[in-house]
């Protein structure tokens, strides 16, 4: 019989953030139920004010497969560094008191903290959702190549990759990237798990809710839905220029539904810069459990990552959710394997040039798809989600990590 474990699940996100709700907790549940039913799992989050969740919220009352450990988040800078030193000391004592024997970290910013903890305490380290972050921040213009933030994170990405007992990447190509960038040569403990989707939550009965269509004035409209943000690693003006071309093409039949935390003033500024009528845009910020019913109002989805080289090695969550809802997707080039899958299977359109001609080409491709039989189109795209983004992939990966323990 294997020894029961005390595992710290370390993230760098807030509990209310979709990245915890969709990209962490479902995997924590799989680890608990499929691999370690008798173990104690502690989920660490770094709380930002805009995502603040009170411990007595129903969402916490319903979970019994982990214990929540909320810490305070500060942006990078002197205050942020001091805060992280305090958090690090706290977590060192926490690991000692709770007898943590494994740290399972999601993405490389949290992995940096996980590396230090595992090194000092000499405990097992697992890096999950391993993809470039430091290089992405530079390529998208968020950081400078000579900045302290970049240098620190890139160094820690190298250290955590080479220390981890298992590296779970978000895309197959990350293996070669890690060997080149981080000198990571081991391959037997290098696993791949794309961003999987809850296919029971995202499914057809959530599509085109009549009451919502009427309340949002979207009935009989061609609706582009986007669940996400603008800026940093995401395109900004280019997307509103695309909306403008779509509006000129479809006229009053076209609408945009943004499921975003951006304020209305920010969206109005984007519209003004692109000479887009803001009346065609509806802004909603909803809890993740309500995302499917709003996403289901769309006719096609949008994944607007900046097409920088390092995004080849990530795995967008939102694309899989669109696929699960049977929606064609507009995406930029070379994003994970998503762009290739979309182009190969004819289930969306790729933005290849950021100009009027390029946007019009995309809109015409989407228009052709929307003229197909909607039931057949739904099934064709839904099947991609069932093959490429099922949680069964995650179950197989975690069984290799935890059921064949070294």
N, C-alpha and C positions, 0 to 999 in steps of 0.2 A: 504493500500500500504506500502511495506517495505521501510525503509530508504536506500538511496543509500550509498554505502560503498567506502572507500578509503583503499585499501588493499596493503600491502607490501608483495611481494613474495620474500622470502630470500633464496638464495642458497650460497654455498661455492665454486662454480665452476666458470670457465671463460665462457664468452658468446659463444666462438667458440668451447668449449668442447662439445663432443657428449652428455654428461650428461645434459647439458642445452638444446641442440637442440632436443634430443629424450626423455629425462626424466623429463623435466620441461615445456618447451614452449607448447607442445601439451596439457598438463593439464591446463596450464594458459588459453589457448584458449577455452577449455571446460568450465572452470569456467566463463569466460567472456560471451560466447555465450549461454550456456545452463542455467546458474544460475544468473549472475549479469550483464546483458547487459548495464545497466546505471551506473555502478560503475567504478572507476579509479583503475587500477592495475599497480603497480610499481615493476619491476623485478630487484632485486639487485644481482649483480655478483661480484666475486673477481677475477680480471684479472691477469693472468700469461702471461709473454712475449710470450711464444711459442703458445698461443692461441689468441694473440691480434687481435682484430677486430676493424676496423675504423668505426665510426658512419655512414659514408656515403656509406658503403657497401650495395649492393643491398638487402642483407638479411634483413637489417633494414628498408630500404625504403618500403618494402612490408608488414610490420606489422603495424597494427593500433589498436591492442587489448591490448597493454601494453606500458608503458614507461620504458626505460632502465636506470638503475642507476649503472654504473660501478665504482667499488672501487679497490684499489690496494691490491694484495695478497703478503704476506711474509710467508715463512715457519716458523714452530714453533721454538721459541727461543726468546732471549731478543728483537731482532729487530721485530720479529713477534708479540710479546706481545704488544710492544709500538705501532706498526701499528694498531693492533686491538683496542687499547684504543682510538686512533684517529678516527678510523672508527666508533666505538661505539658512540663517542660524535657527530660525523657527523650525524649518523642515528637518534640519539635522537632529534636533531634539525630538521632533515628532517621529522620525524614523526609528530612533533609539527606543522611545517609549512604546511605540506600537509594534516594535520588532519587525519592521519592514525588511523583507529579504529580496524583493524585486522592485525595480522602478521601471514602469512602462510609460514612455513619453511619446506624446503626439506632436510631430513637427519639430523642426530644429531650434526655434527659440526656446521652447520648453526643454528641449533636449540638452541645451547648454547647462541649465540648472541641474538637470538629471545627471549629466556627466559628472559635475562637481560632487554631488551627493554620493553617487555610486563609487567615485574614486576615493573620497574620504572614508566612507563607511565600508568600502570593499564589498559591495553587494551587486547583484546582477542588474544589468542595464539592457533594456529593449527599446529600440528607436522605431517608432511607428510613423507611417505617412511621411517617409523620408523623401524630401525633395529640396532643391536649392531654394534658399530664401535670401541669403546675403547677395548672391549674384542677381537675383530677380529684382531686389530693391535698387541695385545700381542700374541695371538695364532699363528699368522703367523710370529712371530719373528721380526716384524718391531719396536715395542716398548717393553720396559721392564715393568714388573708388578709394579715395584716401581718407575717408571718414573713420572715426574711431568705431562707430557702430558696425560698419562693414567689416573692418579688420577683426574685431572681437568675434562677431558671429561666424565669419568664415573660418577662423581658427577653431572655434568650438564645434563647428560642423565637422571638421576634420577629426578632432579628438573624439567626439561622440561616435562617429561612424566606425572608427577603428577600435573603440573599446566595447561596443555593444555585442552582446552574445547573439542577438538577432537584429538584422536590419530589415525592416518591412518598407519597401519603396512603394510609391504611388504609381509608377510606370516602369515598364520593362527596361527602357533605355537608361534608367538611372544607374544600372549596374556598371555600364561602361563609363558614364559620367563620373561616378564615384571613384572608379579606378584612376581616371585621368586627373580629376580635381583634388581628390582627398587621399590618393594612394591606397585606396581600399582594394585589396587583392583577394580577400576571402570571398568565395561564392556559394559554398554549401549552406551558409546561414543567411543568405540574401534572398528574401521572399518578396513577392509582388502582390499588392492588394489595391485595386483602384477604389475610388470613392463609390461605395455600394449604396443602394437605395432601398428603402422600405417599400416593397412592391405592393404590400397590402394597404399602406397609407396612401400612396400615389397610384390611383387606379380610376377606371372609367366612370364609376358612379359619382365622382366628384366633378365631372365635366359639365360645363354650360348650365350651371344652376340658374333657373329662370328668375328667381327672386333677386339674386345678386345682379344678374344682367340688367334687370329693370332698375334697381336702385342705383346702379352706377352708370346707367344710360349706355350700356354696351350691347344691347340686343340688336342683332342683325348687322353687327360691325365686324370688320376684320381686326382682331385684337393681337397686338404684339405684347407679350408679357415678359417682364424682366424682374427676376428676384435677385437683387444684389445692390452693389454700390457703384459709384463712379469715382475716378481718381486713383492715385497710387498705381497699382498694377492693372487697373481697369481703364478703358478708353473713356473720354469725356465728350468733347465737342464733336468728334467723329460720329458718335452714336446719334446725337441730336441732328447732325447733318443727314444721317441715314433716315431718321424719322421724317425729316423734311422732304426727302425724295419720295418716301413711301406715301406721305400725305399728298404730294403733288400727283402721284400715280393713282392712288385709290380715292382721292378727294375725301368727301365727308364719310365715306365708308370705313375709314381707317381710324383706329384709336390705339393708345399706348396705356398699358396698366403697369405701373411701377410698384413693386413690393419692396420698399426700401426704407431705410432710416433717414434718408436725406430730408431736410426741411423744404417746404414749398418754395421758399425764397431762393434756395440753391437751384432748384429745378427751373424756376422762372428765369434765372440768369442764364442757364444753359439754353433755354428756348430763345431768349432774346439774341444770344450770340449766333444762333443758327437761323434766325428769322422764322421760327416755328410758332404756330398758333398754340399757346399753352392750354387752350380749351380742350384739345384732343388728348391731354394727358391726365390720367387719374393716379393719385398717389395714395398708397395704403401701406401701413406698417403693421403686420399681424403676427401673432405667435406662430411658431412653426407648425403646430398641429392644425392650423387653419390655412396654411400655404396651399395644400392641394386643391381646396375648393376654389381659391382665387386663381391659382395657376390654371385650373381647368376652364376658366373663362377665356383663356387665350386660344388663338389659332396657330401661333408659332411662338417659339421662345428665343431668347437672346443670351449668348455667352460672350461678352465683349472684353476678353482679356487682351492686353497689349501683346502683340505677337513677337515677344522677345525670345531669344534662343532657349533660356532656361525653362520657359513654360512648356516645353516639350516633355518635361519630366514630372509634371504635376498631374492632378486628376480632378477637374472641376466637379463639384457635387451637383450644381444646378443642371448641368447637361443631362446627367442620369435621371434627374427628377423630371425634366421635360420629356425625355424618352419614355419614362414610365407612364406619363400622361398621354403619350401618343402624339406629341407635338413635334413638328419639324423645327430645326434649330438653325439660327443664323450664328455663325461663329467665325473667329479670325483664323488665320492659317497656323498650322503647326502647334496646336494646343493639345498636349498629351497625345493620346491616340484618337481623341474625339473628332478632330478635324478630318482625319483619314477615314474613320468609320462613317461619318456623315457623307463625305464625298463618294466613297466606294458604294454605299447603299442607297444613295440618292434620297436622303431623308433630311435635307436642309440645304443651306447655301453657305459658301465660304467667302468672307470679305477678303478680296485679294488686293484691291487698290482703294485707297481712301480718297476717292473723288466722285463726282457726279456719275460718271460712267460706271464705276465699280459698284456703287450703291444701287444704281438702277438695275444692273445685272442681277444682283442679289434679290431685289424685290420681284423681278420677273420670274426668277426661279421659284420663289415662294408662291407666287401667284399660280404658277403651273401646278405645283403640288396641291394647293388648296382646291383646285378644280377636279382632283381625283376623287374617287369614292371615299368619303370620310371614314367609313368603317374599315375598309381595306387599308387605308393609310394608317389608321390607329393601330391596327393589328401588326402591320409591318414594323412600325417604330417601337411599339410595346415589346415585340419579340427581341429587338436589339437590347432593350433594358433587361429583359429576362435572361439573356445570354451573357451580357457584358457587365452588368452591375448588380447581380443577385447577391444577397448576403451569404449564400452558400460558399462563395469565393472566400469571404472573410472567415467562415467557420473552418474551412480547410487550412487556411494560413495559421489561425490560432491553435488548432489542434497540433500542428507541427511545432509550434512554439512551446505550448504548455503540456501537451499530452505525451510528448517524447522528450521529457525534461532531461537536460544534461547535468 
